[in-house]
Amino acid sequence: MDINSKKILIVEDEEKIVEFIESYLLNSGYEVYKALRGYDALKLFNSQNIDLILLDLMLPDIGGE
C-alpha cells in the first residue's frame, strides 16, 4: 500500500496539539482526519476507511479507553 493512501485520524481536544501532529503527518504524505470530540471521531471512523487512530484518552465527551 502506498503511504499516500494511508488515512490517519487524530482524536485530540487540544487544537494546538492537533495542528502540530497534522502538519507533520501532512508533510509526510498521509491523509489526515481530525476530531476534537469522541463522538465526532466515531462518526469519522464509521464513514472513512481509517488505517490508524492517534487517540487522546481524556476527551471532554467520552473517554478514549
mmCIF file of the N, C-alpha and C atoms, coordinates in Angstrom:
data_MODEL
# 
_entry.id   MODEL 
# 
loop_
_atom_site.group_PDB 
_atom_site.id 
_atom_site.type_symbol 
_atom_site.label_atom_id 
_atom_site.label_alt_id 
_atom_site.label_comp_id 
_atom_site.label_asym_id 
_atom_site.label_entity_id 
_atom_site.label_seq_id 
_atom_site.pdbx_PDB_ins_code 
_atom_site.Cartn_x 
_atom_site.Cartn_y 
_atom_site.Cartn_z 
_atom_site.occupancy 
_atom_site.B_iso_or_equiv 
_atom_site.pdbx_formal_charge 
_atom_site.auth_seq_id 
_atom_site.auth_comp_id 
_atom_site.auth_asym_id 
_atom_site.auth_atom_id 
_atom_site.pdbx_PDB_model_num 
ATOM 1   N N  . MET A 1 1  ? 0.834   -1.180 0.000  1.00 0.00 ? 1  MET A N  1 
ATOM 2   C CA . MET A 1 1  ? 0.000   0.000  0.000  1.00 0.00 ? 1  MET A CA 1 
ATOM 3   C C  . MET A 1 1  ? 0.882   1.248  0.000  1.00 0.00 ? 1  MET A C  1 
ATOM 4   N N  . ASP A 1 2  ? 0.544   2.181  -0.820 1.00 0.00 ? 2  ASP A N  1 
ATOM 5   C CA . ASP A 1 2  ? 1.275   3.446  -0.917 1.00 0.00 ? 2  ASP A CA 1 
ATOM 6   C C  . ASP A 1 2  ? 0.993   4.317  0.310  1.00 0.00 ? 2  ASP A C  1 
ATOM 7   N N  . ILE A 1 3  ? 2.009   4.996  0.824  1.00 0.00 ? 3  ILE A N  1 
ATOM 8   C CA . ILE A 1 3  ? 1.856   5.863  2.001  1.00 0.00 ? 3  ILE A CA 1 
ATOM 9   C C  . ILE A 1 3  ? 0.786   6.928  1.779  1.00 0.00 ? 3  ILE A C  1 
ATOM 10  N N  . ASN A 1 4  ? 0.615   7.376  0.549  1.00 0.00 ? 4  ASN A N  1 
ATOM 11  C CA . ASN A 1 4  ? -0.369  8.418  0.258  1.00 0.00 ? 4  ASN A CA 1 
ATOM 12  C C  . ASN A 1 4  ? -1.797  7.941  0.437  1.00 0.00 ? 4  ASN A C  1 
ATOM 13  N N  . SER A 1 5  ? -2.009  6.636  0.452  1.00 0.00 ? 5  SER A N  1 
ATOM 14  C CA . SER A 1 5  ? -3.358  6.129  0.646  1.00 0.00 ? 5  SER A CA 1 
ATOM 15  C C  . SER A 1 5  ? -3.648  5.816  2.110  1.00 0.00 ? 5  SER A C  1 
ATOM 16  N N  . LYS A 1 6  ? -2.694  6.034  3.002  1.00 0.00 ? 6  LYS A N  1 
ATOM 17  C CA . LYS A 1 6  ? -2.899  5.781  4.425  1.00 0.00 ? 6  LYS A CA 1 
ATOM 18  C C  . LYS A 1 6  ? -3.668  6.934  5.055  1.00 0.00 ? 6  LYS A C  1 
ATOM 19  N N  . LYS A 1 7  ? -4.739  6.581  5.764  1.00 0.00 ? 7  LYS A N  1 
ATOM 20  C CA . LYS A 1 7  ? -5.579  7.580  6.419  1.00 0.00 ? 7  LYS A CA 1 
ATOM 21  C C  . LYS A 1 7  ? -5.371  7.502  7.928  1.00 0.00 ? 7  LYS A C  1 
ATOM 22  N N  . ILE A 1 8  ? -5.048  8.651  8.522  1.00 0.00 ? 8  ILE A N  1 
ATOM 23  C CA . ILE A 1 8  ? -4.818  8.718  9.960  1.00 0.00 ? 8  ILE A CA 1 
ATOM 24  C C  . ILE A 1 8  ? -5.836  9.667  10.579 1.00 0.00 ? 8  ILE A C  1 
ATOM 25  N N  . LEU A 1 9  ? -6.455  9.206  11.650 1.00 0.00 ? 9  LEU A N  1 
ATOM 26  C CA . LEU A 1 9  ? -7.424  10.004 12.397 1.00 0.00 ? 9  LEU A CA 1 
ATOM 27  C C  . LEU A 1 9  ? -6.776  10.465 13.698 1.00 0.00 ? 9  LEU A C  1 
ATOM 28  N N  . ILE A 1 10 ? -6.733  11.776 13.898 1.00 0.00 ? 10 ILE A N  1 
ATOM 29  C CA . ILE A 1 10 ? -6.228  12.368 15.141 1.00 0.00 ? 10 ILE A CA 1 
ATOM 30  C C  . ILE A 1 10 ? -7.439  12.718 15.995 1.00 0.00 ? 10 ILE A C  1 
ATOM 31  N N  . VAL A 1 11 ? -7.484  12.176 17.201 1.00 0.00 ? 11 VAL A N  1 
ATOM 32  C CA . VAL A 1 11 ? -8.570  12.475 18.139 1.00 0.00 ? 11 VAL A CA 1 
ATOM 33  C C  . VAL A 1 11 ? -7.939  13.129 19.361 1.00 0.00 ? 11 VAL A C  1 
ATOM 34  N N  . GLU A 1 12 ? -8.104  14.432 19.453 1.00 0.00 ? 12 GLU A N  1 
ATOM 35  C CA . GLU A 1 12 ? -7.440  15.228 20.497 1.00 0.00 ? 12 GLU A CA 1 
ATOM 36  C C  . GLU A 1 12 ? -8.237  16.509 20.698 1.00 0.00 ? 12 GLU A C  1 
ATOM 37  N N  . ASP A 1 13 ? -8.474  16.886 21.955 1.00 0.00 ? 13 ASP A N  1 
ATOM 38  C CA . ASP A 1 13 ? -9.276  18.083 22.218 1.00 0.00 ? 13 ASP A CA 1 
ATOM 39  C C  . ASP A 1 13 ? -8.456  19.362 22.310 1.00 0.00 ? 13 ASP A C  1 
ATOM 40  N N  . GLU A 1 14 ? -7.151  19.269 22.303 1.00 0.00 ? 14 GLU A N  1 
ATOM 41  C CA . GLU A 1 14 ? -6.294  20.460 22.310 1.00 0.00 ? 14 GLU A CA 1 
ATOM 42  C C  . GLU A 1 14 ? -5.914  20.810 20.868 1.00 0.00 ? 14 GLU A C  1 
ATOM 43  N N  . GLU A 1 15 ? -6.467  21.912 20.358 1.00 0.00 ? 15 GLU A N  1 
ATOM 44  C CA . GLU A 1 15 ? -6.291  22.269 18.954 1.00 0.00 ? 15 GLU A CA 1 
ATOM 45  C C  . GLU A 1 15 ? -4.830  22.482 18.554 1.00 0.00 ? 15 GLU A C  1 
ATOM 46  N N  . LYS A 1 16 ? -4.033  23.045 19.432 1.00 0.00 ? 16 LYS A N  1 
ATOM 47  C CA . LYS A 1 16 ? -2.609  23.272 19.108 1.00 0.00 ? 16 LYS A CA 1 
ATOM 48  C C  . LYS A 1 16 ? -1.875  21.954 18.897 1.00 0.00 ? 16 LYS A C  1 
ATOM 49  N N  . ILE A 1 17 ? -2.213  20.945 19.692 1.00 0.00 ? 17 ILE A N  1 
ATOM 50  C CA . ILE A 1 17 ? -1.596  19.623 19.532 1.00 0.00 ? 17 ILE A CA 1 
ATOM 51  C C  . ILE A 1 17 ? -2.031  19.006 18.204 1.00 0.00 ? 17 ILE A C  1 
ATOM 52  N N  . VAL A 1 18 ? -3.305  19.152 17.882 1.00 0.00 ? 18 VAL A N  1 
ATOM 53  C CA . VAL A 1 18 ? -3.826  18.630 16.610 1.00 0.00 ? 18 VAL A CA 1 
ATOM 54  C C  . VAL A 1 18 ? -3.104  19.289 15.436 1.00 0.00 ? 18 VAL A C  1 
ATOM 55  N N  . GLU A 1 19 ? -2.944  20.608 15.490 1.00 0.00 ? 19 GLU A N  1 
ATOM 56  C CA . GLU A 1 19 ? -2.268  21.333 14.408 1.00 0.00 ? 19 GLU A CA 1 
ATOM 57  C C  . GLU A 1 19 ? -0.831  20.857 14.225 1.00 0.00 ? 19 GLU A C  1 
ATOM 58  N N  . PHE A 1 20 ? -0.121  20.643 15.315 1.00 0.00 ? 20 PHE A N  1 
ATOM 59  C CA . PHE A 1 20 ? 1.263   20.181 15.255 1.00 0.00 ? 20 PHE A CA 1 
ATOM 60  C C  . PHE A 1 20 ? 1.358   18.793 14.623 1.00 0.00 ? 20 PHE A C  1 
ATOM 61  N N  . ILE A 1 21 ? 0.550   17.867 15.111 1.00 0.00 ? 21 ILE A N  1 
ATOM 62  C CA . ILE A 1 21 ? 0.579   16.492 14.587 1.00 0.00 ? 21 ILE A CA 1 
ATOM 63  C C  . ILE A 1 21 ? 0.129   16.468 13.136 1.00 0.00 ? 21 ILE A C  1 
ATOM 64  N N  . GLU A 1 22 ? -0.945  17.198 12.836 1.00 0.00 ? 22 GLU A N  1 
ATOM 65  C CA . GLU A 1 22 ? -1.472  17.239 11.472 1.00 0.00 ? 22 GLU A CA 1 
ATOM 66  C C  . GLU A 1 22 ? -0.416  17.755 10.488 1.00 0.00 ? 22 GLU A C  1 
ATOM 67  N N  . SER A 1 23 ? 0.272   18.811 10.854 1.00 0.00 ? 23 SER A N  1 
ATOM 68  C CA . SER A 1 23 ? 1.298   19.379 9.985  1.00 0.00 ? 23 SER A CA 1 
ATOM 69  C C  . SER A 1 23 ? 2.382   18.353 9.670  1.00 0.00 ? 23 SER A C  1 
ATOM 70  N N  . TYR A 1 24 ? 2.854   17.679 10.671 1.00 0.00 ? 24 TYR A N  1 
ATOM 71  C CA . TYR A 1 24 ? 3.894   16.655 10.482 1.00 0.00 ? 24 TYR A CA 1 
ATOM 72  C C  . TYR A 1 24 ? 3.403   15.538 9.564  1.00 0.00 ? 24 TYR A C  1 
ATOM 73  N N  . LEU A 1 25 ? 2.191   15.048 9.812  1.00 0.00 ? 25 LEU A N  1 
ATOM 74  C CA . LEU A 1 25 ? 1.662   13.935 9.023  1.00 0.00 ? 25 LEU A CA 1 
ATOM 75  C C  . LEU A 1 25 ? 1.392   14.339 7.572  1.00 0.00 ? 25 LEU A C  1 
ATOM 76  N N  . LEU A 1 26 ? 0.844   15.538 7.370  1.00 0.00 ? 26 LEU A N  1 
ATOM 77  C CA . LEU A 1 26 ? 0.590   16.004 6.003  1.00 0.00 ? 26 LEU A CA 1 
ATOM 78  C C  . LEU A 1 26 ? 1.899   16.152 5.235  1.00 0.00 ? 26 LEU A C  1 
ATOM 79  N N  . ASN A 1 27 ? 2.927   16.686 5.888  1.00 0.00 ? 27 ASN A N  1 
ATOM 80  C CA . ASN A 1 27 ? 4.234   16.826 5.239  1.00 0.00 ? 27 ASN A CA 1 
ATOM 81  C C  . ASN A 1 27 ? 4.869   15.477 4.937  1.00 0.00 ? 27 ASN A C  1 
ATOM 82  N N  . SER A 1 28 ? 4.447   14.445 5.651  1.00 0.00 ? 28 SER A N  1 
ATOM 83  C CA . SER A 1 28 ? 4.966   13.094 5.418  1.00 0.00 ? 28 SER A CA 1 
ATOM 84  C C  . SER A 1 28 ? 4.136   12.332 4.393  1.00 0.00 ? 28 SER A C  1 
ATOM 85  N N  . GLY A 1 29 ? 3.071   12.957 3.874  1.00 0.00 ? 29 GLY A N  1 
ATOM 86  C CA . GLY A 1 29 ? 2.297   12.360 2.801  1.00 0.00 ? 29 GLY A CA 1 
ATOM 87  C C  . GLY A 1 29 ? 1.064   11.578 3.213  1.00 0.00 ? 29 GLY A C  1 
ATOM 88  N N  . TYR A 1 30 ? 0.656   11.686 4.469  1.00 0.00 ? 30 TYR A N  1 
ATOM 89  C CA . TYR A 1 30 ? -0.535  10.970 4.924  1.00 0.00 ? 30 TYR A CA 1 
ATOM 90  C C  . TYR A 1 30 ? -1.794  11.792 4.682  1.00 0.00 ? 30 TYR A C  1 
ATOM 91  N N  . GLU A 1 31 ? -2.915  11.106 4.564  1.00 0.00 ? 31 GLU A N  1 
ATOM 92  C CA . GLU A 1 31 ? -4.220  11.757 4.517  1.00 0.00 ? 31 GLU A CA 1 
ATOM 93  C C  . GLU A 1 31 ? -4.695  11.844 5.964  1.00 0.00 ? 31 GLU A C  1 
ATOM 94  N N  . VAL A 1 32 ? -5.017  13.051 6.433  1.00 0.00 ? 32 VAL A N  1 
ATOM 95  C CA . VAL A 1 32 ? -5.291  13.261 7.848  1.00 0.00 ? 32 VAL A CA 1 
ATOM 96  C C  . VAL A 1 32 ? -6.741  13.684 8.069  1.00 0.00 ? 32 VAL A C  1 
ATOM 97  N N  . TYR A 1 33 ? -7.353  13.043 9.039  1.00 0.00 ? 33 TYR A N  1 
ATOM 98  C CA . TYR A 1 33 ? -8.671  13.427 9.528  1.00 0.00 ? 33 TYR A CA 1 
ATOM 99  C C  . TYR A 1 33 ? -8.493  13.807 10.984 1.00 0.00 ? 33 TYR A C  1 
ATOM 100 N N  . LYS A 1 34 ? -9.336  14.698 11.472 1.00 0.00 ? 34 LYS A N  1 
ATOM 101 C CA . LYS A 1 34 ? -9.186  15.118 12.857 1.00 0.00 ? 34 LYS A CA 1 
ATOM 102 C C  . LYS A 1 34 ? -10.535 15.316 13.521 1.00 0.00 ? 34 LYS A C  1 
ATOM 103 N N  . ALA A 1 35 ? -10.557 15.031 14.815 1.00 0.00 ? 35 ALA A N  1 
ATOM 104 C CA . ALA A 1 35 ? -11.766 15.206 15.611 1.00 0.00 ? 35 ALA A CA 1 
ATOM 105 C C  . ALA A 1 35 ? -11.362 15.742 16.973 1.00 0.00 ? 35 ALA A C  1 
ATOM 106 N N  . LEU A 1 36 ? -12.098 16.736 17.442 1.00 0.00 ? 36 LEU A N  1 
ATOM 107 C CA . LEU A 1 36 ? -11.825 17.323 18.748 1.00 0.00 ? 36 LEU A CA 1 
ATOM 108 C C  . LEU A 1 36 ? -12.659 16.677 19.847 1.00 0.00 ? 36 LEU A C  1 
ATOM 109 N N  . ARG A 1 37 ? -13.611 15.863 19.460 1.00 0.00 ? 37 ARG A N  1 
ATOM 110 C CA . ARG A 1 37 ? -14.503 15.198 20.419 1.00 0.00 ? 37 ARG A CA 1 
ATOM 111 C C  . ARG A 1 37 ? -14.649 13.726 20.038 1.00 0.00 ? 37 ARG A C  1 
ATOM 112 N N  . GLY A 1 38 ? -14.922 12.914 21.024 1.00 0.00 ? 38 GLY A N  1 
ATOM 113 C CA . GLY A 1 38 ? -15.028 11.475 20.804 1.00 0.00 ? 38 GLY A CA 1 
ATOM 114 C C  . GLY A 1 38 ? -16.142 11.074 19.855 1.00 0.00 ? 38 GLY A C  1 
ATOM 115 N N  . TYR A 1 39 ? -17.317 11.699 20.002 1.00 0.00 ? 39 TYR A N  1 
ATOM 116 C CA . TYR A 1 39 ? -18.431 11.342 19.129 1.00 0.00 ? 39 TYR A CA 1 
ATOM 117 C C  . TYR A 1 39 ? -18.158 11.711 17.669 1.00 0.00 ? 39 TYR A C  1 
ATOM 118 N N  . ASP A 1 40 ? -17.454 12.813 17.447 1.00 0.00 ? 40 ASP A N  1 
ATOM 119 C CA . ASP A 1 40 ? -17.064 13.184 16.086 1.00 0.00 ? 40 ASP A CA 1 
ATOM 120 C C  . ASP A 1 40 ? -16.076 12.156 15.519 1.00 0.00 ? 40 ASP A C  1 
ATOM 121 N N  . ALA A 1 41 ? -15.195 11.668 16.378 1.00 0.00 ? 41 ALA A N  1 
ATOM 122 C CA . ALA A 1 41 ? -14.236 10.641 15.949 1.00 0.00 ? 41 ALA A CA 1 
ATOM 123 C C  . ALA A 1 41 ? -14.952 9.362  15.538 1.00 0.00 ? 41 ALA A C  1 
ATOM 124 N N  . LEU A 1 42 ? -15.963 8.976  16.296 1.00 0.00 ? 42 LEU A N  1 
ATOM 125 C CA . LEU A 1 42 ? -16.724 7.770  15.947 1.00 0.00 ? 42 LEU A CA 1 
ATOM 126 C C  . LEU A 1 42 ? -17.409 7.910  14.591 1.00 0.00 ? 42 LEU A C  1 
ATOM 127 N N  . LYS A 1 43 ? -17.964 9.094  14.328 1.00 0.00 ? 43 LYS A N  1 
ATOM 128 C CA . LYS A 1 43 ? -18.605 9.333  13.029 1.00 0.00 ? 43 LYS A CA 1 
ATOM 129 C C  . LYS A 1 43 ? -17.589 9.210  11.894 1.00 0.00 ? 43 LYS A C  1 
ATOM 130 N N  . LEU A 1 44 ? -16.413 9.819  12.069 1.00 0.00 ? 44 LEU A N  1 
ATOM 131 C CA . LEU A 1 44 ? -15.372 9.738  11.035 1.00 0.00 ? 44 LEU A CA 1 
ATOM 132 C C  . LEU A 1 44 ? -14.890 8.301  10.863 1.00 0.00 ? 44 LEU A C  1 
ATOM 133 N N  . PHE A 1 45 ? -14.693 7.607  11.962 1.00 0.00 ? 45 PHE A N  1 
ATOM 134 C CA . PHE A 1 45 ? -14.229 6.224  11.899 1.00 0.00 ? 45 PHE A CA 1 
ATOM 135 C C  . PHE A 1 45 ? -15.213 5.351  11.126 1.00 0.00 ? 45 PHE A C  1 
ATOM 136 N N  . ASN A 1 46 ? -16.497 5.579  11.335 1.00 0.00 ? 46 ASN A N  1 
ATOM 137 C CA . ASN A 1 46 ? -17.521 4.781  10.668 1.00 0.00 ? 46 ASN A CA 1 
ATOM 138 C C  . ASN A 1 46 ? -17.731 5.167  9.206  1.00 0.00 ? 46 ASN A C  1 
ATOM 139 N N  . SER A 1 47 ? -17.310 6.366  8.821  1.00 0.00 ? 47 SER A N  1 
ATOM 140 C CA . SER A 1 47 ? -17.551 6.816  7.450  1.00 0.00 ? 47 SER A CA 1 
ATOM 141 C C  . SER A 1 47 ? -16.312 6.741  6.553  1.00 0.00 ? 47 SER A C  1 
ATOM 142 N N  . GLN A 1 48 ? -15.141 6.557  7.139  1.00 0.00 ? 48 GLN A N  1 
ATOM 143 C CA . GLN A 1 48 ? -13.898 6.514  6.365  1.00 0.00 ? 48 GLN A CA 1 
ATOM 144 C C  . GLN A 1 48 ? -13.191 5.179  6.628  1.00 0.00 ? 48 GLN A C  1 
ATOM 145 N N  . ASN A 1 49 ? -12.302 4.829  5.760  1.00 0.00 ? 49 ASN A N  1 
ATOM 146 C CA . ASN A 1 49 ? -11.503 3.615  5.938  1.00 0.00 ? 49 ASN A CA 1 
ATOM 147 C C  . ASN A 1 49 ? -10.187 4.012  6.613  1.00 0.00 ? 49 ASN A C  1 
ATOM 148 N N  . ILE A 1 50 ? -10.243 4.236  7.917  1.00 0.00 ? 50 ILE A N  1 
ATOM 149 C CA . ILE A 1 50 ? -9.110  4.741  8.697  1.00 0.00 ? 50 ILE A CA 1 
ATOM 150 C C  . ILE A 1 50 ? -8.092  3.620  8.927  1.00 0.00 ? 50 ILE A C  1 
ATOM 151 N N  . ASP A 1 51 ? -6.805  3.939  8.701  1.00 0.00 ? 51 ASP A N  1 
ATOM 152 C CA . ASP A 1 51 ? -5.734  2.968  8.913  1.00 0.00 ? 51 ASP A CA 1 
ATOM 153 C C  . ASP A 1 51 ? -5.132  3.046  10.313 1.00 0.00 ? 51 ASP A C  1 
ATOM 154 N N  . LEU A 1 52 ? -5.128  4.237  10.907 1.00 0.00 ? 52 LEU A N  1 
ATOM 155 C CA . LEU A 1 52 ? -4.507  4.428  12.209 1.00 0.00 ? 52 LEU A CA 1 
ATOM 156 C C  . LEU A 1 52 ? -5.218  5.550  12.955 1.00 0.00 ? 52 LEU A C  1 
ATOM 157 N N  . ILE A 1 53 ? -5.405  5.365  14.265 1.00 0.00 ? 53 ILE A N  1 
ATOM 158 C CA . ILE A 1 53 ? -6.008  6.398  15.102 1.00 0.00 ? 53 ILE A CA 1 
ATOM 159 C C  . ILE A 1 53 ? -4.999  6.810  16.164 1.00 0.00 ? 53 ILE A C  1 
ATOM 160 N N  . LEU A 1 54 ? -4.751  8.121  16.260 1.00 0.00 ? 54 LEU A N  1 
ATOM 161 C CA . LEU A 1 54 ? -3.957  8.687  17.341 1.00 0.00 ? 54 LEU A CA 1 
ATOM 162 C C  . LEU A 1 54 ? -4.969  9.261  18.321 1.00 0.00 ? 54 LEU A C  1 
ATOM 163 N N  . LEU A 1 55 ? -5.089  8.639  19.491 1.00 0.00 ? 55 LEU A N  1 
ATOM 164 C CA . LEU A 1 55 ? -6.221  8.893  20.374 1.00 0.00 ? 55 LEU A CA 1 
ATOM 165 C C  . LEU A 1 55 ? -5.814  9.447  21.736 1.00 0.00 ? 55 LEU A C  1 
ATOM 166 N N  . ASP A 1 56 ? -6.391  10.582 22.076 1.00 0.00 ? 56 ASP A N  1 
ATOM 167 C CA . ASP A 1 56 ? -6.287  11.147 23.416 1.00 0.00 ? 56 ASP A CA 1 
ATOM 168 C C  . ASP A 1 56 ? -7.269  10.370 24.298 1.00 0.00 ? 56 ASP A C  1 
ATOM 169 N N  . LEU A 1 57 ? -6.824  9.859  25.428 1.00 0.00 ? 57 LEU A N  1 
ATOM 170 C CA . LEU A 1 57 ? -7.697  9.057  26.284 1.00 0.00 ? 57 LEU A CA 1 
ATOM 171 C C  . LEU A 1 57 ? -8.627  9.896  27.143 1.00 0.00 ? 57 LEU A C  1 
ATOM 172 N N  . MET A 1 58 ? -8.317  11.181 27.319 1.00 0.00 ? 58 MET A N  1 
ATOM 173 C CA . MET A 1 58 ? -9.151  12.040 28.179 1.00 0.00 ? 58 MET A CA 1 
ATOM 174 C C  . MET A 1 58 ? -9.827  13.105 27.335 1.00 0.00 ? 58 MET A C  1 
ATOM 175 N N  . LEU A 1 59 ? -10.972 12.753 26.781 1.00 0.00 ? 59 LEU A N  1 
ATOM 176 C CA . LEU A 1 59 ? -11.743 13.658 25.942 1.00 0.00 ? 59 LEU A CA 1 
ATOM 177 C C  . LEU A 1 59 ? -12.910 14.250 26.747 1.00 0.00 ? 59 LEU A C  1 
ATOM 178 N N  . PRO A 1 60 ? -13.425 15.411 26.328 1.00 0.00 ? 60 PRO A N  1 
ATOM 179 C CA . PRO A 1 60 ? -14.478 16.056 27.102 1.00 0.00 ? 60 PRO A CA 1 
ATOM 180 C C  . PRO A 1 60 ? -15.831 15.337 27.075 1.00 0.00 ? 60 PRO A C  1 
ATOM 181 N N  . ASP A 1 61 ? -16.139 14.612 25.997 1.00 0.00 ? 61 ASP A N  1 
ATOM 182 C CA . ASP A 1 61 ? -17.461 13.998 25.914 1.00 0.00 ? 61 ASP A CA 1 
ATOM 183 C C  . ASP A 1 61 ? -17.466 12.508 26.250 1.00 0.00 ? 61 ASP A C  1 
ATOM 184 N N  . ILE A 1 62 ? -16.550 11.757 25.686 1.00 0.00 ? 62 ILE A N  1 
ATOM 185 C CA . ILE A 1 62 ? -16.419 10.339 26.024 1.00 0.00 ? 62 ILE A CA 1 
ATOM 186 C C  . ILE A 1 62 ? -14.942 10.019 26.152 1.00 0.00 ? 62 ILE A C  1 
ATOM 187 N N  . GLY A 1 63 ? -14.622 9.050  26.979 1.00 0.00 ? 63 GLY A N  1 
ATOM 188 C CA . GLY A 1 63 ? -13.230 8.660  27.164 1.00 0.00 ? 63 GLY A CA 1 
ATOM 189 C C  . GLY A 1 63 ? -12.728 7.844  25.995 1.00 0.00 ? 63 GLY A C  1 
ATOM 190 N N  . GLY A 1 64 ? -11.426 7.853  25.801 1.00 0.00 ? 64 GLY A N  1 
ATOM 191 C CA . GLY A 1 64 ? -10.824 7.128  24.695 1.00 0.00 ? 64 GLY A CA 1 
ATOM 192 C C  . GLY A 1 64 ? -10.462 5.691  25.005 1.00 0.00 ? 64 GLY A C  1 
ATOM 193 N N  . GLU A 1 65 ? -10.854 5.198  26.184 1.00 0.00 ? 65 GLU A N  1 
ATOM 194 C CA . GLU A 1 65 ? -10.496 3.837  26.553 1.00 0.00 ? 65 GLU A CA 1 
ATOM 195 C C  . GLU A 1 65 ? -11.148 2.812  25.675 1.00 0.00 ? 65 GLU A C  1 
# 
